[in-house]
Amino acid sequence: MNQAIILSEADNGPKEYWPLCETTSCRWYYEQYFLPYLADIKHVEFSAAGYYNIAIYFSDGTLLIGKNDPWYYGRVVFFFFPNAGNFDHNTFGYVGSDGTLSREGLGISFWSFCFVPSERGQKFHYKKGFEPFKINLEEFSQDKLEQGEFQCTKNGQNRSYCTALIQLNGWKIPKDYPFKVR
């Protein structure tokens, strides 16, 4: 993804000057800034939890989901599936009867990343390109990712931060990782 961003910058200028997508549908954003620079075999648009999503399939069997959500103030959240077969668009972004969003498999069979082109990106994203999800982190440490609001644990409410925990471990699944990865 970072190579695609570098290629896109050659045509579209520095990423920090790209416009933000602050609506629920940002098809134009993907069409201009990402899709022409990716060697995908197909991409499919779908809606989940009321938001625009694009599934980008690659020839090596991996899948990348791009999601636009105005809640993230123009940041683009991505979900990477090392095995596209683990993706089910019927359950991805399922909203339960209690109104909460479920991402079954997050931190287990797929991982979250973020692209933040502007200064709104928080200190662990600004100008870095495609990075593990670290939105709202004030501290990037194992302790912070294993407890409190940003925990990557079996009881954690937001497993988006599990990708950052793996990054802290040199991109290897730690021996004490709280989930069996599939």
Backbone as a printed PyTorch tensor [residue, N CA C, xyz], in Angstrom:
tensor([[[  0.8260,  -1.1960,   0.0000],
         [  0.0000,   0.0000,   0.0000],
         [  0.8650,   1.2520,   0.0000]],

        [[  1.9410,   1.2310,   0.7610],
         [  2.7930,   2.4220,   0.7790],
         [  3.4570,   2.6630,  -0.5720]],

        [[  3.7480,   1.5860,  -1.3070],
         [  4.2810,   1.7630,  -2.6590],
         [  3.2220,   2.3920,  -3.5690]],

        [[  1.9760,   1.9700,  -3.4280],
         [  0.8870,   2.5540,  -4.2180],
         [  0.7100,   4.0320,  -3.8700]],

        [[  0.8540,   4.3710,  -2.6090],
         [  0.7300,   5.7660,  -2.1850],
         [  1.8450,   6.6050,  -2.7890]],

        [[  3.0630,   6.0780,  -2.8170],
         [  4.1920,   6.7980,  -3.4240],
         [  3.9270,   7.0210,  -4.9180]],

        [[  3.4400,   6.0080,  -5.6130],
         [  3.1030,   6.1520,  -7.0320],
         [  1.9970,   7.1900,  -7.2280]],

        [[  1.0030,   7.1560,  -6.3640],
         [ -0.1000,   8.1110,  -6.4490],
         [  0.3890,   9.5390,  -6.2070]],

        [[  1.3240,   9.7010,  -5.2870],
         [  1.8660,  11.0380,  -5.0300],
         [  2.5530,  11.6140,  -6.2740]],

        [[  3.1580,  10.7640,  -7.0940],
         [  3.8090,  11.2400,  -8.3200],
         [  2.7910,  11.8960,  -9.2570]],

        [[  1.5520,  11.3960,  -9.2540],
         [  0.5020,  11.9590, -10.1070],
         [ -0.3630,  12.9970,  -9.3900]],

        [[ -0.5760,  12.8080,  -8.0920],
         [ -1.5480,  13.6220,  -7.3540],
         [ -0.9370,  14.5890,  -6.3540]],

        [[  0.3790,  14.6380,  -6.2900],
         [  1.0360,  15.5240,  -5.3320],
         [  1.1630,  14.8710,  -3.9670]],

        [[  1.8370,  15.5550,  -3.0250],
         [  2.0620,  14.9970,  -1.6910],
         [  0.7440,  14.6410,  -0.9850]],

        [[  0.7260,  13.4820,  -0.3470],
         [ -0.4920,  12.9720,   0.2920],
         [ -1.0630,  13.9220,   1.3330]],

        [[ -0.2030,  14.6990,   1.9910],
         [ -0.7220,  15.5980,   3.0210],
         [ -1.5700,  16.7340,   2.4420]],

        [[ -1.5620,  16.8950,   1.1070],
         [ -2.4040,  17.9040,   0.4550],
         [ -3.6070,  17.3010,  -0.2570]],

        [[ -3.7560,  15.9900,  -0.1910],
         [ -4.9310,  15.3690,  -0.7880],
         [ -6.1550,  15.8010,   0.0090]],

        [[ -7.2880,  15.9690,  -0.6590],
         [ -8.4970,  16.3410,   0.0930],
         [ -8.9230,  15.1930,   1.0020]],

        [[ -9.6450,  15.5380,   2.0320],
         [-10.1720,  14.5210,   2.9340],
         [-11.5320,  14.0620,   2.4330]],

        [[-11.8320,  12.8310,   2.6870],
         [-13.1610,  12.3190,   2.3810],
         [-13.9280,  12.2840,   3.6890]],

        [[-14.8980,  13.1640,   3.8050],
         [-15.6250,  13.2750,   5.0660],
         [-17.1050,  12.9240,   4.9190]],

        [[-17.3940,  12.0360,   3.9770],
         [-18.7700,  11.5770,   3.7860],
         [-18.7940,  10.0560,   3.8980]],

        [[-19.9870,   9.4970,   3.8440],
         [-20.1010,   8.0430,   3.9540],
         [-19.7920,   7.3390,   2.6410]],

        [[-19.6870,   8.0730,   1.5320],
         [-19.3720,   7.4550,   0.2490],
         [-18.2180,   8.1970,  -0.4110]],

        [[-17.1030,   7.5370,  -0.5440],
         [-15.9100,   8.1750,  -1.1070],
         [-15.3490,   7.3800,  -2.2690]],

        [[-16.2250,   6.9230,  -3.1160],
         [-15.7900,   6.1630,  -4.2810],
         [-14.7290,   6.9400,  -5.0640]],

        [[-14.9650,   8.2300,  -5.2730],
         [-14.0390,   9.0790,  -6.0190],
         [-12.6390,   9.0500,  -5.4180]],

        [[-12.5490,   8.9580,  -4.1030],
         [-11.2590,   8.9800,  -3.4160],
         [-10.4340,   7.7440,  -3.7990]],

        [[-11.0640,   6.5890,  -3.7590],
         [-10.3790,   5.3490,  -4.1390],
         [-10.0160,   5.3620,  -5.6200]],

        [[-10.9630,   5.8360,  -6.4400],
         [-10.7220,   5.8520,  -7.8890],
         [ -9.5600,   6.7640,  -8.2740]],

        [[ -9.3550,   7.8470,  -7.5700],
         [ -8.2660,   8.7610,  -7.9050],
         [ -6.9560,   8.4070,  -7.2190]],

        [[ -7.0050,   8.0770,  -5.9390],
         [ -5.7770,   7.9830,  -5.1580],
         [ -5.2370,   6.5750,  -4.9320]],

        [[ -6.0720,   5.5410,  -5.0800],
         [ -5.5970,   4.1910,  -4.7650],
         [ -5.6950,   3.1960,  -5.9160]],

        [[ -6.8740,   2.9960,  -6.4490],
         [ -7.0950,   1.9130,  -7.4140],
         [ -6.1650,   1.9240,  -8.6240]],

        [[ -5.8440,   3.0790,  -9.2240],
         [ -4.9490,   3.0350, -10.3880],
         [ -3.5320,   2.5590, -10.0520]],

        [[ -3.1900,   2.5150,  -8.7820],
         [ -1.8180,   2.2140,  -8.3660],
         [ -1.7000,   0.8450,  -7.6970]],

        [[ -2.7860,   0.0970,  -7.7030],
         [ -2.7940,  -1.2410,  -7.1080],
         [ -2.9490,  -2.2840,  -8.2020]],

        [[ -2.2680,  -3.3900,  -8.0390],
         [ -2.3730,  -4.4980,  -8.9980],
         [ -3.4320,  -5.4790,  -8.5040]],

        [[ -4.6630,  -4.9970,  -8.4300],
         [ -5.7380,  -5.8600,  -7.9510],
         [ -6.3210,  -6.6610,  -9.1110]],

        [[ -6.9670,  -7.7680,  -8.7510],
         [ -7.6130,  -8.5520,  -9.8100],
         [ -9.0720,  -8.1540,  -9.9520]],

        [[ -9.6460,  -7.6310,  -8.8780],
         [-10.9960,  -7.0810,  -8.9480],
         [-11.2670,  -6.2780,  -7.6860]],

        [[-12.2260,  -5.3870,  -7.7920],
         [-12.6910,  -4.6880,  -6.6080],
         [-14.2110,  -4.6010,  -6.6540]],

        [[-14.8120,  -4.6940,  -5.4780],
         [-16.2540,  -4.7600,  -5.3400],
         [-16.6790,  -3.7530,  -4.2820]],

        [[-17.6700,  -2.9670,  -4.6070],
         [-18.2020,  -2.0070,  -3.6460],
         [-19.3600,  -2.6360,  -2.8840]],

        [[-19.4720,  -2.3090,  -1.6000],
         [-20.5840,  -2.7960,  -0.8030],
         [-20.8130,  -1.8510,   0.3670]],

        [[-21.9520,  -1.9670,   0.9770],
         [-22.2860,  -1.1460,   2.1380],
         [-22.2980,  -2.0430,   3.3670]],

        [[-21.7430,  -1.5380,   4.4470],
         [-21.7760,  -2.2480,   5.7330],
         [-21.9330,  -1.2080,   6.8200]],

        [[-22.8580,  -1.4360,   7.7070],
         [-23.1480,  -0.5190,   8.8060],
         [-23.4470,   0.8870,   8.2760]],

        [[-24.0200,   0.9650,   7.0720],
         [-24.4150,   2.2390,   6.5050],
         [-23.3170,   3.0280,   5.8250]],

        [[-22.1440,   2.4470,   5.6730],
         [-21.0270,   3.1670,   5.0930],
         [-20.5220,   2.4960,   3.8270]],

        [[-19.9100,   3.3020,   2.9690],
         [-19.3130,   2.8070,   1.7300],
         [-18.0640,   2.0080,   2.0660]],

        [[-17.9350,   0.8600,   1.4330],
         [-16.7530,   0.0130,   1.5720],
         [-16.3590,  -0.4760,   0.1890]],

        [[-15.0870,  -0.7510,   0.0120],
         [-14.6180,  -1.3350,  -1.2260],
         [-13.7180,  -2.5190,  -0.8690]],

        [[-14.0060,  -3.6560,  -1.4640],
         [-13.1930,  -4.8600,  -1.2660],
         [-12.2540,  -4.9730,  -2.4570]],

        [[-10.9540,  -4.9800,  -2.1850],
         [ -9.9380,  -5.0400,  -3.2300],
         [ -9.2460,  -6.3930,  -3.1240]],

        [[ -9.4570,  -7.2290,  -4.1370],
         [ -8.9070,  -8.5820,  -4.1560],
         [ -7.5930,  -8.5940,  -4.9410]],

        [[ -6.6030,  -9.3130,  -4.4050],
         [ -5.2990,  -9.4100,  -5.0470],
         [ -5.0330, -10.8400,  -5.5030]],

        [[ -4.1430, -10.9880,  -6.4770],
         [ -3.8700, -12.2970,  -7.0740],
         [ -3.2420, -13.2910,  -6.0960]],

        [[ -2.6270, -12.8100,  -5.0150],
         [ -2.0210, -13.7280,  -4.0450],
         [ -3.0240, -14.2730,  -3.0280]],

        [[ -4.3230, -13.9670,  -3.2110],
         [ -5.3580, -14.4920,  -2.3240],
         [ -5.6590, -13.6100,  -1.1380]],

        [[ -5.0390, -12.4320,  -1.0740],
         [ -5.3050, -11.5030,   0.0200],
         [ -6.4180, -10.5360,  -0.3870]],

        [[ -6.9230,  -9.8250,   0.5910],
         [ -8.0220,  -8.8900,   0.3900],
         [ -7.8040,  -7.6720,   1.2720]],

        [[ -8.1390,  -6.5200,   0.7400],
         [ -8.0580,  -5.2760,   1.4840],
         [ -9.4220,  -4.5980,   1.3960]],

        [[ -9.9930,  -4.2840,   2.5400],
         [-11.2560,  -3.5580,   2.5810],
         [-10.9440,  -2.1110,   2.9400]],

        [[-11.4100,  -1.1850,   2.1280],
         [-11.3120,   0.2330,   2.4430],
         [-12.6590,   0.7070,   2.9380]],

        [[-12.6490,   1.4630,   4.0320],
         [-13.9000,   1.9070,   4.6540],
         [-13.8240,   3.4020,   4.9060]],

        [[-14.8510,   4.1050,   4.4910],
         [-14.9530,   5.5160,   4.8180],
         [-16.0290,   5.6960,   5.8570]],

        [[-15.7050,   6.4270,   6.8730],
         [-16.6260,   6.6730,   7.9600],
         [-16.3570,   8.0860,   8.4490]],

        [[-17.3380,   8.9940,   8.3530],
         [-17.0980,  10.3670,   8.7850],
         [-16.6570,  10.4690,  10.2490]],

        [[-16.9260,   9.4260,  11.0310],
         [-16.5070,   9.4090,  12.4370],
         [-14.9900,   9.5890,  12.5520]],

        [[-14.2470,   9.1140,  11.5550],
         [-12.7960,   9.1990,  11.5810],
         [-12.2640,  10.4660,  10.9320]],

        [[-13.1340,  11.4330,  10.6400],
         [-12.7340,  12.7590,  10.1640],
         [-11.8310,  12.7200,   8.9390]],

        [[-12.2380,  12.0040,   7.9170],
         [-11.4940,  11.9890,   6.6730],
         [-10.3750,  10.9740,   6.6060]],

        [[-10.1360,  10.2600,   7.6620],
         [ -9.1280,   9.2010,   7.6180],
         [ -9.7470,   7.9990,   6.9300]],

        [[ -8.9330,   7.2150,   6.2830],
         [ -9.4470,   6.0220,   5.6200],
         [ -8.9540,   4.8080,   6.4040]],

        [[ -9.8940,   4.0040,   6.8530],
         [ -9.5670,   2.8020,   7.6120],
         [ -9.5890,   1.6250,   6.6470]],

        [[ -8.5790,   0.7620,   6.7710],
         [ -8.4700,  -0.4290,   5.9330],
         [ -8.4390,  -1.6640,   6.8240]],

        [[ -8.9700,  -2.7430,   6.2850],
         [ -8.9090,  -4.0310,   6.9600],
         [ -8.2350,  -4.9980,   6.0030]],

        [[ -7.1640,  -5.6260,   6.4580],
         [ -6.3880,  -6.5380,   5.6220],
         [ -6.6720,  -7.9780,   6.0120]],

        [[ -7.0690,  -8.7750,   5.0140],
         [ -7.3280, -10.2050,   5.1810],
         [ -6.2080, -10.9700,   4.4770]],

        [[ -5.2760, -11.6010,   5.2030],
         [ -4.2560, -12.4170,   4.5480],
         [ -4.8580, -13.5500,   3.7220]],

        [[ -6.0780, -13.9690,   4.0780],
         [ -6.8000, -14.9950,   3.3380],
         [ -8.1790, -14.4290,   3.0020]],

        [[ -8.3880, -14.0760,   1.7380],
         [ -9.6650, -13.4780,   1.3190],
         [-10.8450, -14.3830,   1.6340]],

        [[-10.6110, -15.6890,   1.7480],
         [-11.6770, -16.6280,   2.0700],
         [-12.2790, -16.4080,   3.4490]],

        [[-11.5850, -15.6730,   4.3170],
         [-12.1120, -15.3880,   5.6540],
         [-13.1020, -14.2230,   5.6590]],

        [[-13.2690, -13.5580,   4.5370],
         [-14.1650, -12.4090,   4.4660],
         [-15.5920, -12.8450,   4.1460]],

        [[-16.5410, -12.3320,   4.9160],
         [-17.9620, -12.5670,   4.6680],
         [-18.6520, -11.2130,   4.7380]],

        [[-19.0810, -10.7000,   3.5940],
         [-19.6670,  -9.3540,   3.5830],
         [-20.9770,  -9.2860,   4.3570]],

        [[-21.6150, -10.4220,   4.6220],
         [-22.8640, -10.4240,   5.3980],
         [-22.6240, -10.1700,   6.8790]],

        [[-21.4500, -10.5310,   7.3780],
         [-21.1730, -10.3330,   8.7980],
         [-20.1670,  -9.2120,   9.0530]],

        [[-19.5140,  -8.7240,   8.0140],
         [-18.5420,  -7.6450,   8.1770],
         [-19.2810,  -6.3620,   8.5430]],

        [[-18.9640,  -5.8120,   9.6790],
         [-19.6290,  -4.5870,  10.1100],
         [-21.0620,  -4.8030,  10.5320]],

        [[-21.3510,  -5.9890,  11.0700],
         [-22.7020,  -6.3110,  11.5230],
         [-23.0760,  -5.4370,  12.7190]],

        [[-24.2500,  -4.8210,  12.6680],
         [-24.7580,  -4.0310,  13.7870],
         [-25.7920,  -4.8690,  14.5100]],

        [[-25.5100,  -5.1610,  15.7800],
         [-26.3960,  -6.0050,  16.5710],
         [-27.6640,  -5.2930,  17.0060]],

        [[-28.5650,  -6.0400,  17.6190],
         [-29.8360,  -5.4740,  18.0690],
         [-29.6420,  -4.4010,  19.1340]],

        [[-28.4980,  -4.4340,  19.8190],
         [-28.2120,  -3.4040,  20.8250],
         [-27.5710,  -2.1620,  20.2120]],

        [[-27.3860,  -2.1730,  18.8680],
         [-26.8360,  -1.0110,  18.1770],
         [-25.3210,  -0.9630,  18.0980]],

        [[-24.6440,  -1.9640,  18.6580],
         [-23.1820,  -1.9570,  18.6100],
         [-22.6770,  -2.6490,  17.3460]],

        [[-21.5530,  -2.1650,  16.8690],
         [-20.9300,  -2.7000,  15.6640],
         [-20.0180,  -3.8560,  16.0390]],

        [[-20.1340,  -4.9490,  15.3070],
         [-19.2920,  -6.1140,  15.5530],
         [-18.3890,  -6.3510,  14.3570]],

        [[-17.1420,  -6.5940,  14.6040],
         [-16.2010,  -6.9730,  13.5480],
         [-15.6300,  -8.3380,  13.9300]],

        [[-16.4700,  -9.3330,  13.7750],
         [-16.0740, -10.7030,  14.0950],
         [-14.8190, -11.0710,  13.3170]],

        [[-13.8030, -11.5200,  14.0040],
         [-12.5580, -11.9270,  13.3570],
         [-11.4600, -10.8770,  13.3910]],

        [[-11.7780,  -9.6490,  13.7930],
         [-10.7600,  -8.6030,  13.8630],
         [ -9.6910,  -8.9910,  14.8820]],

        [[ -8.4410,  -8.9610,  14.4450],
         [ -7.3390,  -9.3670,  15.2970],
         [ -7.0990, -10.8690,  15.2950]],

        [[ -7.9410, -11.5870,  14.5360],
         [ -7.8370, -13.0470,  14.4580],
         [ -7.5900, -13.4860,  13.0180]],

        [[ -8.4650, -13.0530,  12.1130],
         [ -8.3110, -13.4260,  10.6980],
         [ -8.1370, -12.2050,   9.7920]],

        [[ -8.2680, -11.0130,  10.3540],
         [ -7.9750,  -9.7910,   9.6180],
         [ -7.5490,  -8.6990,  10.5890]],

        [[ -6.8410,  -7.6960,  10.0400],
         [ -6.2380,  -6.6660,  10.8740],
         [ -6.5200,  -5.2750,  10.3270]],

        [[ -6.5380,  -4.2900,  11.2150],
         [ -6.9020,  -2.9380,  10.8090],
         [ -5.6830,  -2.0400,  10.6290]],

        [[ -5.7820,  -1.2260,   9.5840],
         [ -4.7630,  -0.2410,   9.2320],
         [ -5.4620,   1.0850,   8.9790]],

        [[ -4.6880,   2.1300,   8.8370],
         [ -5.2600,   3.4390,   8.6210],
         [ -4.3620,   4.2550,   7.6970]],

        [[ -4.9750,   5.0820,   6.8800],
         [ -4.2560,   6.0360,   6.0470],
         [ -4.7230,   7.4190,   6.4610]],

        [[ -3.7860,   8.2440,   6.8860],
         [ -4.1050,   9.5850,   7.3680],
         [ -3.2020,  10.5790,   6.6510]],

        [[ -3.7120,  11.2570,   5.6230],
         [ -2.8530,  12.1390,   4.8430],
         [ -2.6260,  13.5290,   5.4270]],

        [[ -3.4200,  13.9340,   6.4040],
         [ -3.2960,  15.3160,   6.9000],
         [ -2.9620,  15.3530,   8.3780]],

        [[ -2.8230,  16.5660,   8.8950],
         [ -2.4540,  16.7490,  10.3000],
         [ -3.5130,  16.2660,  11.2720]],

        [[ -4.6920,  15.9740,  10.8010],
         [ -5.7290,  15.4580,  11.6810],
         [ -5.4300,  14.0330,  12.1260]],

        [[ -4.3320,  13.4850,  11.7030],
         [ -4.0590,  12.0800,  11.8600],
         [ -3.5440,  11.5870,  13.1800]],

        [[ -3.4720,  12.4400,  14.1780],
         [ -2.9120,  12.0120,  15.4480],
         [ -1.4060,  11.8130,  15.3000]],

        [[ -0.7030,  11.7680,  16.3640],
         [  0.7550,  11.7800,  16.2750],
         [  1.3900,  10.5020,  15.7280]],

        [[  0.6980,   9.3880,  15.7110],
         [  1.3030,   8.1550,  15.2090],
         [  0.9420,   7.8610,  13.7560]],

        [[  0.2240,   8.7780,  13.0990],
         [ -0.1590,   8.5690,  11.7120],
         [  0.3270,   9.6590,  10.7670]],

        [[  0.4150,  10.8670,  11.2000],
         [  0.6550,  11.9970,  10.3110],
         [  1.8660,  11.8090,   9.4020]],

        [[  1.6240,  11.8870,   8.1030],
         [  2.6210,  11.8020,   7.0360],
         [  3.2820,  10.4310,   6.9050]],

        [[  2.7400,   9.4150,   7.5280],
         [  3.3850,   8.1020,   7.4880],
         [  2.8150,   7.1650,   6.4460]],

        [[  1.6580,   7.4550,   5.8800],
         [  1.0940,   6.5640,   4.8830],
         [  0.1940,   5.5090,   5.4910]],

        [[  0.3420,   4.2880,   5.0250],
         [ -0.4650,   3.1520,   5.4340],
         [  0.1810,   2.5510,   6.6800]],

        [[ -0.4990,   2.6360,   7.8030],
         [  0.0540,   2.2360,   9.0970],
         [ -0.9510,   1.4150,   9.8870]],

        [[ -0.4920,   0.6190,  10.8530],
         [ -1.4410,  -0.0370,  11.7550],
         [ -2.3260,   1.0000,  12.4320]],

        [[ -3.5390,   0.6260,  12.7080],
         [ -4.5180,   1.5080,  13.3350],
         [ -4.0030,   1.9620,  14.7030]],

        [[ -3.8160,   3.2720,  14.8420],
         [ -3.3550,   3.8400,  16.1130],
         [ -4.1040,   5.1240,  16.4460]],

        [[ -5.2910,   5.2850,  15.8660],
         [ -6.0640,   6.4980,  16.0960],
         [ -6.3380,   6.6660,  17.5850]],

        [[ -6.1610,   7.8840,  18.0510],
         [ -6.4140,   8.3180,  19.4290],
         [ -5.4080,   7.8090,  20.4600]],

        [[ -4.3860,   7.0880,  20.0490],
         [ -3.3700,   6.6730,  21.0170],
         [ -2.5260,   7.8780,  21.4280]],

        [[ -2.3070,   8.0060,  22.6940],
         [ -1.3940,   9.0340,  23.1970],
         [ -0.0250,   8.4430,  23.4700]],

        [[ -0.0100,   7.1260,  23.6300],
         [  1.2310,   6.4090,  23.9120],
         [  1.2190,   5.1190,  23.1030]],

        [[  2.3220,   4.8230,  22.4580],
         [  2.4280,   3.6150,  21.6470],
         [  3.3350,   2.6470,  22.3920]],

        [[  2.7330,   1.8440,  23.2590],
         [  3.5030,   0.9110,  24.0740],
         [  2.6950,  -0.3730,  24.2690]],

        [[  3.3840,  -1.4410,  24.6210],
         [  2.7210,  -2.7130,  24.8600],
         [  1.7330,  -2.5900,  26.0080]],

        [[  2.1160,  -1.8960,  27.0780],
         [  1.1980,  -1.7270,  28.2100],
         [ -0.0970,  -1.0520,  27.7870]],

        [[  0.0060,  -0.0090,  26.9910],
         [ -1.1800,   0.7240,  26.5440],
         [ -2.0740,  -0.1500,  25.6610]],

        [[ -1.4580,  -1.0300,  24.8600],
         [ -2.2270,  -1.8710,  23.9450],
         [ -2.7770,  -3.1300,  24.6110]],

        [[ -2.3930,  -3.3770,  25.8430],
         [ -2.8760,  -4.5700,  26.5450],
         [ -3.8100,  -4.2490,  27.6990]],

        [[ -4.0990,  -2.9690,  27.9110],
         [ -5.0040,  -2.6050,  28.9900],
         [ -5.7620,  -1.3390,  28.6460]],

        [[ -6.8100,  -1.0850,  29.3750],
         [ -7.5780,   0.1310,  29.1790],
         [ -8.4010,   0.1320,  27.9040]],

        [[ -8.7020,   1.3240,  27.4360],
         [ -9.5850,   1.5380,  26.2960],
         [ -9.0570,   0.9320,  24.9970]],

        [[ -7.7520,   0.8290,  24.8560],
         [ -7.1590,   0.4040,  23.5870],
         [ -6.6300,  -1.0220,  23.6300]],

        [[ -7.1820,  -1.8380,  24.4720],
         [ -6.6240,  -3.1610,  24.6980],
         [ -6.8960,  -4.1560,  23.5870]],

        [[ -5.8830,  -4.9500,  23.3120],
         [ -6.0030,  -6.0840,  22.4060],
         [ -6.0330,  -7.3250,  23.2970]],

        [[ -7.2080,  -7.6010,  23.8280],
         [ -7.4120,  -8.7490,  24.7040],
         [ -8.7290,  -9.4180,  24.3350]],

        [[ -8.9650, -10.5970,  24.8750],
         [-10.2150, -11.3020,  24.5890],
         [-11.4320, -10.5110,  25.0420]],

        [[-11.2920,  -9.7290,  26.0900],
         [-12.4090,  -8.9310,  26.5840],
         [-12.3910,  -7.4980,  26.0710]],

        [[-11.4110,  -7.1800,  25.2370],
         [-11.2840,  -5.8230,  24.7220],
         [-12.4450,  -5.4410,  23.8220]],

        [[-12.8520,  -4.1830,  23.8920],
         [-13.9770,  -3.7120,  23.0930],
         [-13.5560,  -3.2430,  21.7070]],

        [[-12.2760,  -2.9510,  21.5120],
         [-11.8310,  -2.4800,  20.2050],
         [-10.5350,  -3.1800,  19.8350]],

        [[-10.6520,  -4.2450,  19.0730],
         [ -9.4700,  -5.0230,  18.6980],
         [ -8.7430,  -4.4260,  17.4970]],

        [[ -9.1200,  -3.2300,  17.0690],
         [ -8.4140,  -2.5590,  15.9710],
         [ -6.9450,  -2.3510,  16.3100]],

        [[ -6.6390,  -2.2440,  17.5790],
         [ -5.2730,  -1.9640,  18.0100],
         [ -4.3850,  -3.2060,  18.0490]],

        [[ -4.9170,  -4.3770,  17.7570],
         [ -4.1140,  -5.6060,  17.7340],
         [ -3.0110,  -5.5310,  16.6830]],

        [[ -3.2610,  -4.8500,  15.5680],
         [ -2.2460,  -4.7110,  14.5290],
         [ -1.0280,  -3.9720,  15.0680]],

        [[ -1.2680,  -2.9250,  15.8440],
         [ -0.1740,  -2.1550,  16.4310],
         [  0.6240,  -3.0060,  17.4240]],

        [[ -0.0580,  -3.8870,  18.1460],
         [  0.6270,  -4.7780,  19.0800],
         [  1.5720,  -5.7170,  18.3260]],

        [[  1.1300,  -6.2180,  17.1860],
         [  1.9800,  -7.0920,  16.3620],
         [  3.1620,  -6.2940,  15.8000]],

        [[  2.9100,  -5.0550,  15.3920],
         [  4.0000,  -4.2040,  14.9040],
         [  5.0600,  -4.0000,  15.9910]],

        [[  4.6220,  -3.7710,  17.2220],
         [  5.5680,  -3.6080,  18.3410],
         [  6.4320,  -4.8440,  18.5500]],

        [[  5.9360,  -6.0040,  18.1200],
         [  6.6650,  -7.2600,  18.2860],
         [  7.4380,  -7.6180,  17.0150]],

        [[  7.8220,  -6.6190,  16.2290],
         [  8.6130,  -6.8700,  15.0330],
         [  7.8510,  -7.5950,  13.9360]],

        [[  6.5390,  -7.3760,  13.8680],
         [  5.6550,  -7.9920,  12.8750],
         [  5.5590,  -9.5130,  13.0200]],

        [[  5.7130,  -9.9800,  14.2480],
         [  5.5010, -11.3940,  14.5570],
         [  4.3820, -11.4790,  15.5880]],

        [[  3.5820, -12.5280,  15.4890],
         [  2.5310, -12.7430,  16.4830],
         [  3.2150, -13.1000,  17.8020]],

        [[  2.9970, -12.3090,  18.8690],
         [  3.6390, -12.6200,  20.1480],
         [  3.1680, -13.9650,  20.7070]],

        [[  4.0260, -14.6090,  21.4760],
         [  3.6610, -15.8980,  22.0830],
         [  2.4430, -15.7630,  22.9950]],

        [[  2.3060, -14.6110,  23.6380],
         [  1.1680, -14.4030,  24.5500],
         [  0.0060, -13.6530,  23.8840]],

        [[ -0.0310, -13.6770,  22.5470],
         [ -1.1250, -13.0240,  21.8060],
         [ -2.4480, -13.6310,  22.2790]],

        [[ -3.4550, -12.8070,  22.5330],
         [ -4.6830, -13.3110,  23.1650],
         [ -5.6100, -14.1430,  22.2790]],

        [[ -5.3090, -14.2820,  20.9920],
         [ -6.1930, -15.0000,  20.0910],
         [ -5.4320, -16.0530,  19.2990]],

        [[ -6.1410, -17.0840,  18.8930],
         [ -5.5850, -18.0540,  17.9670],
         [ -5.8350, -17.5130,  16.5610]],

        [[ -4.7840, -17.2000,  15.8640],
         [ -4.8670, -16.5850,  14.5360],
         [ -5.2390, -17.6380,  13.5170]],

        [[ -6.1520, -17.2580,  12.6140],
         [ -6.5150, -18.1900,  11.5360],
         [ -6.3670, -17.5200,  10.1880]]])
